[in-house]
């Protein structure tokens, strides 16, 4: 998607003769259904008007393409300005320009990180050249029109209010300014930027290259598990973007600075698909390479089993067991016995450990105690059992008990699953009644979300998308596990024609990658922390819509569902608290299931009014 598109001549007219920010804002509202804030409008006004002075030159063709806010595939990121045209030989080119209004910056000792004033505070952010280069790299990787070699992408950054000072243009950042040239304030800089554009665009294309970028087939995202072996060999499989890079460098710095007398705790909050696990694995690799005693920790067994299966032949089982640990492995660990613990899916941590939940005192406290540096990645909206106690507040409380500890927090905002649609996640929060948002409806262009009238239609649609073995059907735990004791029995029975089995015994934690498991149905335990290209979700009677709002029913869960074990007993003494907890767990469960898909989420609800409610929250195409 492109918010605003024109040729150079029209862009200059809009910039010099009209209010360019209003034009872009109107296009943004028309194409996304949402308005932008005042600060972004003012940013468009100043930066785009300045950029028009660069393009206002007869040596640049009038019919070169100009795009403002080009959406990057598989992400929520947008490129400030993209120019398109042809070189003298007819080769296709796109020049992407990251625009900044910065006036000053401070260098840091972190790779590609600078410190500058943003939003009224001094913040550590990625260097503009790194940002432009990383955006170009995403285009090269995901867009077939680019990675097929038909379009050359040239990134650069222009800080039109910043005079050269030896800081932002320091050799510290030379690795990235070579890949994405940096232009600053002044006539000579403006001329240099214009010449850079001219080197790539000698002839206009009337925006044809931009249209090819928008229409180009999108290469599927690589699942983390499929890239794990290469990552552990030190190959950079994922490009860290913006706050991902900022958090990664902050975490690496905390790990290197932590000592027994000055331990560190870092809490990283991020929603589904924001890259928490990608960051965690990248940190593991980076710190192992620096010969640190580091462990990757998770409560869920399924991701660890999938990772282990992908590492067969490239890592011994004993080495894997040394690096990848369950969250209950540190009950008796001596204090500060590990350099760094990287705790993924920390929202799933429990108080007690062991098969019977009778070991230790509290997993959060044990992890903080065991490491000089503990890094917790979490999303409190993915707590899906009454036993899940991993919250930011609990981590802070245990961190405060450790002498000399330094606690810091980071936030991952932009997500790279669900076609990179932040709007889909906000809509899902609103539609499930988790929290009110401005995203009341979902447009077809934001994410492929469909509601089916029968479970057979749902399953068939998901199976048709399973060419790469990355599409699965999952369900809320509202049906008994009959096949556990009788392999011929059916578990999920809906109406007269739908009969399926939970696939927990046969493949266990490897269900999500087992070749034949498309015929079965998974649950929260076998997919949380992992991702698919397409997910189909069967919503059971534990979540229904009544009078325009979502109502949950813990009694509709299967009798042996352990996620809300004990809720009836506790309801006798604290009914309101337990009702609120089970309500949130059920909603969180479906939110987690509905955010496993990178490309699409298909849904069937056993309750017909709920199907109609979901449909009513979708904008129709056309």
C-alpha angles and dihedrals in degrees: 000000000000118000096202127014131175141133119266094263093054092043092054090049091050092047100044102030103032138030101276093192091058092050093050091043092053091050091049091053092047095049101038104024090234137098125228126231126263093256093057091047090053090047090055091049096053101035098041092047089051091047090052088064088060094052093043094097131110092225090068112076116250091224097055111124121254122193127181118201102005109191114234113225118253093013143073091238127116129198114232097223131358122188124196136195146111135280122231091275095050096259115152119245138182120192114199118200125196108205122205133180093202119139101184140016140179126223121238133195090242121102111264093348126126132175120235142151112272128160093358095306139084107255138178110236138159119281110260092240091053089049094051092045093049092050090051089049091054090053091048092050103042108029114077092204088062105034090044087068098247096111126044114210120208116188128198141156130226121198098186096183097045123094119206110270106158091255110082088030094044121138085244086080096037092113089066102032087058090055095041113020117228121226123189141183125316142057094278091052091048090051091049091052091049090051090050089055091046091054089062102031118046097146132037124243101190088241096302093135090051090053090050090052091052094043096041116120111255117235111229116258116254113248112236093236091057091054098041099099093051091047092053088052087058099257113144101237098164129044111223111226128207109303091018089063091042093053093043092054092044090051093047091049091049091050093050094045098047118109136171090260094041108034121180134221120189121188116198117192120195139149128235115311096008090124102259094143093040088054092045093053092043089053091049090053095045094048094044088053088054088054095246123154097246136160135193109222130193136164094213115081095198098073091046092050092048091048091049091051090053092051097055107132095015101064133025119243091242091053090048091050089051094053101035116055139175117241092248093060096093103059092116100022113136117245114276091000092138128052096216136005115195105199113197123192087014090170087075095061117124133207097238130038135206134067092289097035092246104116130095131354106262129343094219091054092046093052094047090048095048099055138055086215124025121184117195121198112193149156111198089202089067096063100122106171136052087243095059106108103160105126132145090246094053091049091050091050094053092042089056090060092062115088116247094000121164113210122198133170135211134188132214108200109165118068132210101199127076088047088301092290112155084175091063092054092048090048091050091052089051098042093048092047094242093128134338116258137171090251098093095153135031120223121215091243094058099062139339101256118158136177119214129203097218135030089233091060091047094050093046092051092050093045089052089058094050098095092122094040089249103114123087142165119234133178144194112265096259099122129071122249097242095155091063090081099021114039090196094056124099121235108188109044118174120174119321101308111040118083122160139154133229105243098215103118102042100047103007113181091000092063094110093061101031107120097229099037093098085086091059135061125245131205139211092279095060099043110033110112092021134086141220135192092235127016126192115201126199108203111207131204091278089083121042138155120239125175092347097310136091118253122190129205120196089187088067091063118101113275094244096046104133097194092083098025112157097020094124093052093046091047090068092065104026107020098161095049093046092046090054092047096049091044090055093044093054092047092045090050093057092041089055093046092048092053098054093090121089093193110018148002120207119191138196120183120200087214112073097207088055091054089052091046091055091047090051089059093056124088111227119238115256 
